């Protein structure tokens, strides 16, 4: 009984995703693109949230002096994002870390998936991919992301829309230069 099974490593599987057309096949290129962007950005958001908390915990372990935190980090960001980590048990600390990391992952994934979907949809609707599509997608994504923050005001939403439009427009215009 000869079995002709091909053994592949995880790295080989990951490399083959691009040849297969991506990570997902949800039946439509728009859905595939949004899901893939969401998953990739959610992973980045989780890594960012955990690394920031680890950094702040390490700084607290050195005495928590304000002089040990670089001055370029604003005072509002020097507090722990996951304030519940100071629980009395390890279980509550882990639960707080998972909850906070999940929220951060969801925010990053939402932003990436929404932006990717909007740029694709606008390109298909208008028939062209230009800075106007990027600006509109960035503005809508920035406003939606601002809505996910705790205690967001209308100023935060407008600022998120303007920032999203500016960043995505600049990225679109600089694509051909670098």
N, C-alpha and C positions, 0 to 999 in steps of 0.2 A: 504494500500500500504506500505508494509514494505521494506525499503531499508536497505541493509546490507552493508553500507559503512564503511570501516575501516579508522579511523582517526589516522594519524601518525604525529609525530612532525618532524621538520627539522633534529634533531639529529638522530632520527630513520632512516630517509632516508639516511643520510650520512653514518651511520653504515652499512646499507644494501648494499652499493656499493661494498664492498669487497666480500660479498657473491654472488653478481650478476656477478662478474668478472671484475669490474672496472666501471669507469665513462662513458666510451664510448664503442660502438659496431660499429666499422667502417668496419667490415667484415674480418679483418686480425689481428692477435695478434701484429704484428709489428706496424701497424697504431694505434691500441688501446694504445699500450705502449707509443708511441711517443706523441700522443695527450694528454694523461693523464699526462705525465711528463712535457709537455709544459705548461699546465694549472696550475699545482701545482707550478712550478718554477716561472711562470709569476706573480702569486699572491705574492710570496715571494719577487720578484724583486720590485714590486710596493710598498710593505710595507717598504722595505729597502730604496727606493728612497725618500719616503715621510718622514720617520723617520729621515733620514740624513739631509734633508732640514729643518725639524722642529728643529733639534738640532742646526744647524748652524744659523737659524733665532733667536733662543733663546739666543745663544751666542752673536750675534750682538746686541740684545736688552739689554744686560748687559754692553754694551759699546764697544764691539768688540775688546777688548784688546787681544793681542796675548797671554798674560799670562793666559787668561781664557780658552784657548783651550789646551787640554792635549798635552804635548810635543811628545807623541808617534804618533800623527797624522801628517803625512808629510805635508810640506807647500803647496804642489801641491793639497792636498785634503782639505785644509782649505777654499778654495773658494767655493762659492755656485755652485752646479751643474746646477741649473736652474737660471742663471743670469738674465733672462728676468722677474723674479718675481718682480723686482723693478719697475713695470709698473706704469703708472699714474692712472690707474683705476683698480678696483677689477677684472673686466672682463679679462683684459690682464694678470693679475697675475694668475687667475684660468686657463686660456688657456695655459699659459706657464707651470704651474704645471702639467696639464693633458698631455701635449705634452711630457714633460720630463719623467714623470712617465710611459707613454706608451712606450717610447723608452727603458727605463730601464727594463720594464716588458718583452718587446720583446727580449732583449738581454738575460735575464735569461731564458726565455722560449725556445729560440733558442738553447742555450747551453744544457739545460736539455733534450729537445726532441731529439736533434741530438745525444748526447752521448748515451741516452737510445736506440735509434734506431740502432746506430752503434754497440753497445755491443750485442744487440739481433741478428742483422744480422751476425756479425762475429761468434757468438756462433753457429748459425744455419749453416753457411758455413763451419766452421772448425770442428764442432761436439764437441767442448770442450769450457768451459768457464775458462780462465786462465788470468794471468797477461799480457800476450801478447795482448789479445783482449782489455783489459783495457787500455794498453799503446797506442795502435793504435787509439782507439776511443777517448782517451783523447787528443792525439796530433792533430787529425783532428778537434775536437771540439774547442780546444784552438786556433788553427790557424783561424778557421772560426769566433770565437768570437772576435779575434783581428781585423779582417776585418770590424767589425761593429763600431769600435771606430773612432772618428773624427781624421783625420790626422795620420792614422796608417802607419808606415813604415815597410820595410821588417824585420828590427830588432824586431819590436813589434810582427810581425807574427811568427817569429822563437821563440821568447821568450814565446809567448802564447802557441805554440805547445809543447815546452819543459816543461813548467809549467803544462799544461794539462796532458801530459803523466806522469809526475812525481807524481802529485796528485792522478790521477786515479789508477796508479800502486800501490802506497802506500796504498790507500784505499782498493784495492783488496787483497793485501798481508796481511793487518792487519785485514781483515774481520774475519778470523778464530781465531784470538788471543783474541779479546775483545768481 
